[in-house]
């Protein structure tokens, strides 16, 4: 660009905007040349000597740079994102010149994507009048019939009433139970391939763009990027009928392994920020919940706690007073045992488990006075009646008086 060129072309070449947008900026008075506002289209500037600014910022002509990326799914086609989502720029480390995507691919769509700072070429490639071919491989949920393929080739009516232009469609060989279809379109409607199959009642499970104009993803792994070669650039400019002039050296490359650590670090930072935001939200909810002592008063839990403290329950054979379950006999739920007089005279009850610790049981009178000789108990409790020897080795009637209680304490 050593010769004088028109101002709008200079701005497009510098990557400020496409040529049409640059013309609007000139008419709005946002562009100055050598300190003077220029509103006349077609004004020529010398890139070497003239000083050009847009909105007060200097514009310097940069060498054109062209990058081909095999976009992976899970990132957006943008230079940056205010929501912190991964972008295609995460896969272009140390790119020597700022570049922008030409067109866009959906978040879950992968395949060929061109990035450049050549605004003129980008505008030509995206213009509907250029009819640049774009080829996709789509995995369609279900089986597409030949008649439906014919509909896609002729053009199909979308849900908003628009009719697509004729497309090139063919079934791809596959072992999947679902159909793989190759679709080449010559226009760029929003989500066009998805909408074309949805008009036929299908859902697209996977979508890959395998070619954009003359550029393909061959010999380029998903997540890798490289600079265009001179031959690729010349053919690409021929597609949109632009003169050959810019240079593409084809030297710069980027592999996905070189960006793994940086992308993982950014992903970790995003996850931590989301976790912190979620924690703050939970904290707000927790702070809105009153502490237990500030809530409405309820009956103290201790009144419901051990059932032996519930007044009348103690006379009904509370559960806590049943002792170990290994003790035989009916459960306390079969009636108040303390009120069953004969029960106190049924010796086996006192010897089967620590009945002496059963609260109300102790109020039924001394157990030793109720049929001590019929109490089966352990052998040590029978010996005082037969030999006059207590379990502690004492002799005489005193052993009989303490016989019941001593055996109960041992148990």
Secondary structure by P-SEA (a helix, b strand, c coil): ccccccaaaaaaaaccccaaaaaaaaaacccccccccccccccccccccbbbbcccbbbbbccbbbbbbcccccccccccccccccccccccccccbbbbbccccccccccbbbbccaaaaaaaaaccccbbbbbbbbbccccccaaaaaaaaacccccccccccbbbbbbccccccbbbbbbbbcccccaaaaaaaaaacccccbbbbccccccccccccccbbbbbcaaaaaaaaaaaccccccccccccccccccaaaaaaaaaaaaaaaaaaaaaaaaaaaaaacccccccccccccccccccccccccccccccccccccccccccccccccccccccccccccccccccccccccccccccccccccccccccccccccccccccccccccccccaaaaaaaaac
